[in-house]
Amino acid sequence: MLHWSSFRNCRNDVISAIRQSKNDYYDGISKKLKSGKPSTKDWWSTLKYIISDNENKTIPPLQHDGLIFDDDTEKANILNNFFRDQTLLADPPEPLPTATPYDVTNTLESITLNEIEIQNILSSLPLGKASGPDDINNRILKELNVELAIPLRDLFNQSIDSGHFPDSWKDAHVCPIHKAGTRLFPRTIVLYLYLTLSAKFLRELSSNTCTIILEIIIY
């Protein structure tokens, strides 16, 4: 009986804490909407979250080859094939344009990232964004930008130096979003990719570094 009584008291405390947390959360949203400080985009996205039916998250039926498909696997395959076909080259391929010869005296031998670059990106991460397959929230990364800068620097430089991009970094959450027109056709849907932390950072860091170096080489 003693253990049951303790469990019941703990359970009631947890339920009360959850209820209070929910009330505080919605009170905060209400104050945010009434304050006039959020941007128009933030105001409408917050309001939409409150009034929308959050349970209805499935893709509507899709039409393909004159047939209607409502099975989730079939719809995923239709979307996959549609977006795959957008990347296929013409057969035979179109001839490439003639490149103008350009004398280059500087060369890009390697890319080395530093902790300042990584810390700058970590500290400027937007909050409220969905995480990727690694389930690492931007708030955690932003709060720990100093502590994570050096370990991430070593990790990313090792990946670049070895020329190895781990398979787990290639995973992503693919989210189909309807953009315009009827919802029946795949062409009215765009895909949003939520990448892992490593893939997202390495792409941005490498892109920034290459842009700076190429500007030095060319100009």
C-alpha positions, 0 to 999 in steps of 0.5 A: 500500500505504501508503494501504491500511495507513493506512485499515485501521489507521483502520478498526480503530481506529473499530471498536474505539472503537464496540465500546468505546462500546457496552460502556460504554453497556450497562454504564451502563444495567446500573449504572443498573438496579442502583443503585436510584436511577431511578424505577419508570417509568425502570427499566421503560422501560430494561429494556423497551428492553434485552429488547424486539424493537426490529426489530418496529416496524410497525403490526399489520394493521387491520380496517376495514369487515369487511376486514383490511388489512396494507399500510402505506399502507392502514393509514396511510389508515385511521388518518388517516380515523379520527382526521380523523372525530373532529374533524368537526362534526355536521351540522347543527351543535349550537347554541352556548350563550348567552354571559354578557355580561362587561365587559372593560376590559383588552385583549390587543393583542400578545404579546412573548416575552423571552429569559428565558422561552425560556431557562427552557424550554430549560433544563428540557427532558427528555432522552431524548425523540424529536426531530421532523422537524428532528432537533434533540435536546433535549440540544443545546438544553438545553446551549445554552440561553443562546446560543439564547435571544436568536435564538429570541426574535427568530425567534418574535416575528417570527412572532407580529408578522407572523402567519406560521407557516412551513409547515416548522414544521407538519411532525410525526412521527406515531407510532401507539401501541396503548393497550388492547384488540385491535390490530385496530381503529383506536379502540384506537390513539392518535397521538403527535405529535413536533413541530419545535422551533419549533412546540413552543416557540412553542405553549408560550410563547404558551400561557404568555403568554396564560394570564398575560395572561388572568389579569390581564385577568379577575382 
